Amino acid sequence: MGERVIGHIEGVVPGAIFPRRRDVKNSNLHGDTMRGISRLRDEDGIYVADAIVLNGGYEDDEDDWTRVRYTGASPDEDKSRDGKRLLRSQSWEYRDNAALKCSFERGYDVRIIRGPKGDSRYSLVDDYRYDGLYRITDLRTAISKSQALDGSPIEICQIDLERLPTPQQELTTVERRVAEVLEQQGELLDEELAGAVSDREVPAEEKFPTTRVSRVQRIVRDAAAARRIKDLYDSECQMCGLRLVGPDAQPYSEGAHIKPLGSPHNGPDVERNILCLCPNCHVRLDIGAVVIEDDWSIVVRAGMAGENVRAKLKRHLRHKVHGEYVRYHRDWWTGRGDPGQ
């Protein structure tokens, strides 16, 4: 692993899994095995924050995958015995909060690691997962939902973070080399397209250079989360039971996102939002030909030829599909309004 620095750690990509906090620390993603905020001395000797662990923090925390509202840190004596409630107000002078404030002022990104006690929509059952770089977009002094024991308001240090777009999340050294080749091919294709038709016929906004970079990343990296789900089921389709095997004796399946990635859905690339499906069932899910009920029953909405689907979705004990994504997909395709509103 690369040394602990501000930003990306060489050799560690988003989606990497770690069984324990000690493993997170040993990977140089975070500098502590207990505290939520990791500090690092900058070149001038001033402490800045380089990473945060989200693992069941304070009640004022909010996690929406791409956006996080985080409550700062407090000394142990300022917290309840279980560490879930604050007994008195926080201060920006406290060392961890001061480090976060300094990172905000210097424009530094921080690494986010989610633990098993975090938001159930994104967290793994037992492990920790590195989820990439987030930018601190704002910070403020706010009032907590709970009051102090004497009934007075509690001031908290509140920090807003936003996940960097996929093209700005790091690739490994080998992946970068592959990406460079694919990027060059994409540029040549753009040049050929520009020579074949006029600029008037192909508006500049339709060339999507950022989208191309994002696509390149997905080509060179079979997302770690999808890979883990496919391995869990040994590539057997959760909907129809089909297990495809190629002439090389290797099974083939696809990681299907229940709540789709990208606009307008903005679903997260996490295990709880992914199914292991055969290509046919992947398409069926994507076009709304099937939806899943809250009791995991599979409802066929359009006539299908080929493999019959199961009565209920197959679920592994270690695969905790979150009901919110299932409901989103169902509401989107059954015309109950835009569930994103």
RODO-2510 file (C-alpha; in nm, 4 decimals, decimal comma):
residues 341
     n   res          X          Y          Z
     1     m     0,0000     0,0000     0,0000
     2     g     0,1071     0,3581    -0,0605
     3     e     0,1880     0,5872     0,2316
     4     r    -0,0889     0,7766     0,4079
     5     v    -0,1393     1,1031     0,2236
     6     i    -0,4178     1,3501     0,1501
     7     g    -0,6418     1,2112    -0,1234
     8     h    -0,6031     0,8743    -0,2935
     9     i    -0,3909     0,5974    -0,1435
    10     e    -0,1935     0,4156    -0,4108
    11     g    -0,3156     0,0575    -0,4457
    12     v    -0,6542     0,1113    -0,2741
    13     v    -0,9581     0,1727    -0,4939
    14     p    -1,3186     0,2551    -0,3979
    15     g    -1,5067    -0,0612    -0,3082
    16     a    -1,2132    -0,2217    -0,1245
    17     i    -1,3304    -0,4308     0,1744
    18     f    -1,1631    -0,4601     0,5152
    19     p    -1,2794    -0,6999     0,7915
    20     r    -1,1646    -0,4808     1,0832
    21     r    -1,0746    -0,1234     1,1704
    22     r    -0,7177    -0,2423     1,2206
    23     d    -0,7115    -0,3465     0,8540
    24     v    -0,8399    -0,0039     0,7513
    25     k    -0,5583     0,1589     0,9465
    26     n    -0,2953    -0,0793     0,8101
    27     s    -0,4028     0,0115     0,4555
    28     n    -0,3245     0,3773     0,5381
    29     l    -0,6823     0,4799     0,4622
    30     h    -0,7330     0,6063     0,8191
    31     g    -0,4926     0,6887     1,0971
    32     d    -0,6873     0,5531     1,3954
    33     t    -0,8730     0,2379     1,5023
    34     m    -1,1348     0,4102     1,7189
    35     r    -1,1941     0,7735     1,6223
    36     g    -1,4219     0,8738     1,3362
    37     i    -1,1974     1,1529     1,2053
    38     s    -0,8422     1,0827     1,0915
    39     r    -0,5813     1,3605     1,1167
    40     l    -0,2608     1,4116     0,9219
    41     r     0,0060     1,6821     0,9399
    42     d     0,0194     1,8961     0,6282
    43     e     0,3479     2,0204     0,4825
    44     d     0,3446     2,3219     0,7141
    45     g     0,2913     2,1046     1,0226
    46     i    -0,0772     2,1969     1,0652
    47     y    -0,3193     1,9083     1,1180
    48     v    -0,5791     1,8470     0,8465
    49     a    -0,8420     1,5727     0,8200
    50     d    -0,7712     1,3074     0,5573
    51     a    -1,0463     1,0495     0,6262
    52     i    -1,3753     0,9809     0,8071
    53     v    -1,5333     0,6518     0,9154
    54     l    -1,9148     0,6475     0,9036
    55     n    -2,0210     0,3794     1,1479
    56     g    -2,3375     0,4653     1,3373
    57     g    -2,2535     0,8151     1,4549
    58     y    -2,4732     1,0830     1,6085
    59     e    -2,8462     1,1275     1,5522
    60     d    -2,7910     1,4447     1,3488
    61     d    -2,5864     1,2596     1,0862
    62     e    -2,7395     1,2064     0,7411
    63     d    -2,6058     0,9737     0,4718
    64     d    -2,7421     0,9898     0,1172
    65     w    -2,4449     0,8166    -0,0491
    66     t    -2,3445     1,1038    -0,2783
    67     r    -2,4067     1,3592    -0,0003
    68     v    -2,3224     1,3248     0,3673
    69     r    -2,4063     1,5531     0,6602
    70     y    -2,1616     1,4699     0,9352
    71     t    -2,1507     1,5704     1,3010
    72     g    -1,8061     1,6577     1,4337
    73     a    -1,6210     1,4996     1,7240
    74     s    -1,6253     1,5541     2,1008
    75     p    -1,4113     1,4449     2,3967
    76     d    -1,5345     1,1255     2,5617
    77     e    -1,6510     1,3132     2,8703
    78     d    -1,8894     1,5201     2,6534
    79     k    -2,0748     1,2092     2,5296
    80     s    -2,3203     0,9634     2,6822
    81     r    -2,1815     0,6307     2,8000
    82     d    -2,2887     0,4540     2,4783
    83     g    -2,1396     0,7382     2,2732
    84     k    -2,4637     0,7999     2,0811
    85     r    -2,5722     1,1287     2,2415
    86     l    -2,3937     1,4514     2,3209
    87     l    -2,4101     1,5916     2,6728
    88     r    -2,2808     1,9386     2,5829
    89     s    -2,1980     2,1552     2,2841
    90     q    -1,9139     2,0867     2,0426
    91     s    -1,6354     2,3275     1,9530
    92     w    -1,4477     2,3984     1,6314
    93     e    -1,1383     2,4332     1,8484
    94     y    -1,1461     2,0626     1,9351
    95     r    -0,8603     1,8974     1,7458
    96     d    -1,0578     1,6701     1,5110
    97     n    -1,3086     1,9408     1,4193
    98     a    -1,0282     2,1923     1,3701
    99     a    -0,8608     1,9475     1,1300
   100     l    -1,1813     1,9103     0,9258
   101     k    -1,2233     2,2876     0,9170
   102     c    -0,8650     2,3232     0,7940
   103     s    -0,9228     2,0674     0,5171
   104     f    -1,2294     2,2650     0,4082
   105     e    -1,0339     2,5913     0,3996
   106     r    -0,7502     2,4322     0,2008
   107     g    -0,9845     2,2558    -0,0426
   108     y    -0,8695     1,9053     0,0514
   109     d    -1,0822     1,5995    -0,0220
   110     v    -1,1300     1,3323     0,2444
   111     r    -1,1666     0,9568     0,2167
   112     i    -1,4954     0,8032     0,3365
   113     i    -1,5036     0,4550     0,4884
   114     r    -1,8405     0,3048     0,5822
   115     g    -1,8673     0,0569     0,8686
   116     p    -2,1252    -0,2144     0,9479
   117     k    -2,3151     0,0077     1,1933
   118     g    -2,3746     0,2845     0,9402
   119     d    -2,6820     0,3528     0,7260
   120     s    -2,8358     0,0143     0,6408
   121     r    -2,8870     0,1196     0,2776
   122     y    -2,5122     0,1247     0,2160
   123     s    -2,3287    -0,0621     0,4898
   124     l    -2,1997    -0,4180     0,4728
   125     v    -2,3099    -0,6745     0,7295
   126     d    -1,9764    -0,7087     0,9085
   127     d    -1,7007    -0,5365     0,7135
   128     y    -1,5702    -0,1895     0,6379
   129     r    -1,5644    -0,0551     0,2820
   130     y    -1,3699     0,2318     0,1308
   131     d    -1,6189     0,4384    -0,0709
   132     g    -1,3929     0,6969    -0,2329
   133     l    -1,3145     1,0666    -0,2035
   134     y    -1,5618     1,3281    -0,0817
   135     r    -1,5274     1,7054    -0,0973
   136     i    -1,6229     1,9202     0,2016
   137     t    -1,8754     2,1650     0,0545
   138     d    -1,9820     2,3528     0,3666
   139     l    -1,9614     2,3609     0,7442
   140     r    -2,1587     2,5387     1,0126
   141     t    -2,2545     2,5486     1,3785
   142     a    -2,6013     2,3932     1,4112
   143     i    -2,8412     2,2930     1,6892
   144     s    -2,8730     1,9222     1,7679
   145     k    -3,2071     1,7432     1,7663
   146     s    -3,1567     1,6542     2,1329
   147     q    -3,1072     1,8826     2,4292
   148     a    -2,8587     1,8708     2,7143
   149     l    -2,9619     1,7112     3,0426
   150     d    -3,0601     2,0530     3,1777
   151     g    -3,2811     2,1202     2,8727
   152     s    -3,0478     2,3690     2,7066
   153     p    -2,9717     2,3435     2,3320
   154     i    -2,6583     2,1634     2,2158
   155     e    -2,4496     2,3233     1,9440
   156     i    -2,2837     2,0836     1,7004
   157     c    -2,0117     2,1179     1,4376
   158     q    -2,1892     2,0164     1,1173
   159     i    -2,0017     1,9284     0,7975
   160     d    -2,1464     1,8714     0,4484
   161     l    -1,9600     1,6458     0,2064
   162     e    -2,0254     1,5477    -0,1550
   163     r    -1,8794     1,2477    -0,3356
   164     l    -1,6480     1,3282    -0,6247
   165     p    -1,7811     1,2186    -0,9669
   166     t    -1,6787     0,8737    -1,0856
   167     p    -1,4150     1,0021    -1,3317
   168     q    -1,2302     1,1590    -1,0364
   169     q    -1,2201     0,8377    -0,8323
   170     e    -0,8870     0,6611    -0,8592
   171     l    -0,7878     0,3649    -1,0764
   172     t    -0,5019     0,1270    -1,0005
   173     t    -0,1751     0,1641    -1,1937
   174     v    -0,2635    -0,1195    -1,4342
   175     e    -0,6172     0,0114    -1,4798
   176     r    -0,4835     0,3576    -1,5612
   177     r    -0,2725     0,2118    -1,8406
   178     v    -0,5721     0,0288    -1,9863
   179     a    -0,7847     0,3409    -1,9452
   180     e    -0,5291     0,5482    -2,1355
   181     v    -0,5510     0,3116    -2,4329
   182     l    -0,9312     0,3129    -2,4281
   183     e    -0,9350     0,6900    -2,3883
   184     q    -0,7096     0,7282    -2,6933
   185     q    -0,9411     0,5054    -2,8922
   186     g    -1,2354     0,7183    -2,7821
   187     e    -1,0591     1,0346    -2,8952
   188     l    -0,9853     0,8800    -3,2368
   189     l    -1,3512     0,7856    -3,2669
   190     d    -1,4503     1,1443    -3,1876
   191     e    -1,2153     1,2707    -3,4583
   192     e    -1,3618     1,0295    -3,7125
   193     l    -1,7117     1,1362    -3,6147
   194     a    -1,6209     1,5030    -3,6462
   195     g    -1,4824     1,4380    -3,9949
   196     a    -1,7925     1,2499    -4,1044
   197     v    -2,0513     1,5076    -4,0041
   198     s    -2,0546     1,8799    -3,9417
   199     d    -2,0370     2,0411    -3,5964
   200     r    -2,3855     2,1737    -3,6600
   201     e    -2,5208     1,8203    -3,6903
   202     v    -2,3308     1,6954    -3,3831
   203     p    -2,3669     1,9480    -3,0995
   204     a    -2,0667     1,9756    -2,8714
   205     e    -2,2685     1,8667    -2,5698
   206     e    -2,3345     1,5287    -2,7353
   207     k    -1,9652     1,4344    -2,7376
   208     f    -1,9771     1,3742    -2,3606
   209     p    -1,6012     1,3564    -2,2837
   210     t    -1,6707     1,3228    -1,9091
   211     t    -1,9191     1,0440    -1,9712
   212     r    -1,6626     0,8659    -2,1861
   213     v    -1,4054     0,8754    -1,9046
   214     s    -1,6638     0,7383    -1,6639
   215     r    -1,7488     0,4604    -1,9090
   216     v    -1,3809     0,3746    -1,9482
   217     q    -1,3532     0,3312    -1,5718
   218     r    -1,6427     0,0860    -1,5703
   219     i    -1,4897    -0,1090    -1,8611
   220     v    -1,1544    -0,1541    -1,6906
   221     r    -1,2944    -0,2213    -1,3434
   222     d    -1,5662    -0,4783    -1,2854
   223     a    -1,7029    -0,3048    -0,9773
   224     a    -1,5853    -0,4727    -0,6595
   225     a    -1,9358    -0,4712    -0,5100
   226     a    -2,0872    -0,6487    -0,8121
   227     r    -1,8021    -0,8981    -0,8162
   228     r    -1,8649    -0,9908    -0,4536
   229     i    -2,2369    -1,0464    -0,5108
   230     k    -2,1727    -1,2650    -0,8159
   231     d    -1,9203    -1,4711    -0,6206
   232     l    -2,1689    -1,5088    -0,3363
   233     y    -2,4193    -1,6806    -0,5687
   234     d    -2,1537    -1,8541    -0,7791
   235     s    -2,3081    -1,6644    -1,0752
   236     e    -2,6495    -1,8297    -1,0360
   237     c    -2,9295    -1,5910    -1,1371
   238     q    -3,1323    -1,4836    -0,8355
   239     m    -3,4475    -1,4544    -1,0461
   240     c    -3,4549    -1,7604    -1,2704
   241     g    -3,1805    -1,9883    -1,1365
   242     l    -2,9896    -2,0028    -1,4647
   243     r    -2,6126    -2,0441    -1,4342
   244     l    -2,4269    -1,9782    -1,7564
   245     v    -2,0875    -2,1456    -1,8086
   246     g    -1,8573    -2,0686    -2,0996
   247     p    -1,6317    -2,3073    -2,2935
   248     d    -1,3517    -2,2090    -2,0557
   249     a    -1,5598    -2,3519    -1,7692
   250     q    -1,5953    -2,0041    -1,6200
   251     p    -1,9458    -1,8941    -1,5111
   252     y    -2,0938    -1,5719    -1,6435
   253     s    -2,3442    -1,3435    -1,4713
   254     e    -2,4106    -0,9723    -1,4420
   255     g    -2,4329    -0,7350    -1,1482
   256     a    -2,7657    -0,5552    -1,1879
   257     h    -2,8403    -0,2356    -0,9964
   258     i    -3,1980    -0,2271    -0,8672
   259     k    -3,2009     0,1515    -0,8339
   260     p    -3,0068     0,2507    -1,1464
   261     l    -2,6830     0,4455    -1,1346
   262     g    -2,6707     0,7927    -1,2849
   263     s    -2,9346     1,0584    -1,3421
   264     p    -3,2240     1,0742    -1,2724
   265     h    -3,2076     0,7797    -1,0304
   266     n    -2,8625     0,8244    -0,8731
   267     g    -2,8585     0,4822    -0,7131
   268     p    -2,5482     0,3818    -0,5158
   269     d    -2,2976     0,1218    -0,6336
   270     v    -2,3255    -0,0883    -0,3161
   271     e    -2,4009    -0,4535    -0,2446
   272     r    -2,7484    -0,3827    -0,1037
   273     n    -2,8482    -0,2329    -0,4411
   274     i    -2,7088    -0,5122    -0,6614
   275     l    -2,8513    -0,8441    -0,7785
   276     c    -2,6710    -1,1331    -0,9469
   277     l    -2,8668    -1,1933    -1,2672
   278     c    -2,8319    -1,3676    -1,6003
   279     p    -2,8268    -1,1320    -1,9032
   280     n    -3,1958    -1,1961    -1,9803
   281     c    -3,3165    -1,1207    -1,6281
   282     h    -3,0886    -0,8164    -1,6127
   283     v    -3,2710    -0,6731    -1,9147
   284     r    -3,6076    -0,7732    -1,7684
   285     l    -3,5261    -0,5789    -1,4536
   286     d    -3,3931    -0,2765    -1,6424
   287     i    -3,7021    -0,2391    -1,8634
   288     g    -3,9509    -0,3030    -1,5838
   289     a    -4,0742    -0,6359    -1,7230
   290     v    -4,0405    -0,7677    -1,3684
   291     v    -4,0705    -0,5974    -1,0317
   292     i    -4,0121    -0,7264    -0,6808
   293     e    -4,2638    -0,7020    -0,3978
   294     d    -4,1788    -0,6271    -0,0355
   295     d    -4,2056    -0,9991     0,0485
   296     w    -3,9496    -1,0665    -0,2327
   297     s    -4,2130    -1,2119    -0,4676
   298     i    -4,1257    -1,1596    -0,8341
   299     v    -4,4102    -1,0084    -1,0365
   300     v    -4,4000    -1,0537    -1,4154
   301     r    -4,5463    -0,7410    -1,5773
   302     a    -4,4871    -0,8321    -1,9418
   303     g    -4,4918    -1,1572    -2,1382
   304     m    -4,1536    -1,3298    -2,1525
   305     a    -4,0187    -1,6208    -2,3497
   306     g    -3,7341    -1,8361    -2,2263
   307     e    -3,6498    -1,9104    -1,8651
   308     n    -3,9310    -1,8843    -1,6107
   309     v    -3,8639    -1,6755    -1,3049
   310     r    -3,8820    -1,7993    -0,9490
   311     a    -4,1816    -1,7246    -0,7290
   312     k    -3,9498    -1,5345    -0,4961
   313     l    -3,6088    -1,3769    -0,5309
   314     k    -3,3291    -1,6008    -0,4083
   315     r    -3,1381    -1,4294    -0,1272
   316     h    -2,8181    -1,5352     0,0436
   317     l    -2,7907    -1,4845     0,4200
   318     r    -2,4975    -1,2477     0,3642
   319     h    -2,6725    -1,0494     0,0917
   320     k    -2,8951    -0,7937     0,2605
   321     v    -3,0843    -0,6349    -0,0297
   322     h    -3,2394    -0,3130     0,0994
   323     g    -3,6153    -0,2748     0,0581
   324     e    -3,5872     0,0924    -0,0295
   325     y    -3,4228     0,0111    -0,3644
   326     v    -3,6805    -0,2574    -0,4426
   327     r    -3,9634    -0,0134    -0,3699
   328     y    -3,7980     0,2568    -0,5805
   329     h    -3,7709     0,0245    -0,8803
   330     r    -4,1293    -0,0972    -0,8375
   331     d    -4,2734     0,2526    -0,7976
   332     w    -4,0802     0,3800    -1,0975
   333     w    -4,2181     0,1132    -1,3299
   334     t    -4,5723     0,0822    -1,1958
   335     g    -4,6518     0,4493    -1,2466
   336     r    -4,6867     0,5582    -0,8864
   337     g    -4,5115     0,8845    -0,9557
   338     d    -4,1450     0,9713    -0,9501
   339     p    -4,0111     0,8067    -0,6315
   340     g    -3,7150     1,0400    -0,6429
   341     q    -3,9274     1,3389    -0,5520
***
